[in-house]
């Protein structure tokens, strides 16, 4: 049986850009407030195949139910 999970809430974004940056966006780990401020800009860059940040979760996803096969 597969387990159904609820997605965990991201708490920050870790900078993994190795010196590459988006003008106007800090080239470092971002706080939740900065995540909100720069989300559209960063999403636009990641859609182009440029991953400069990875999502950090403090908690693992929660199992909410087991699906019947």
ABEGO torsion letter per residue (X at the ends): XBBBBBBBBBABBBBAAGGBBBBGBBBBBBBAAAAAAAAAAAAAAAAAGBBABBBBBABBBBBABBBBX
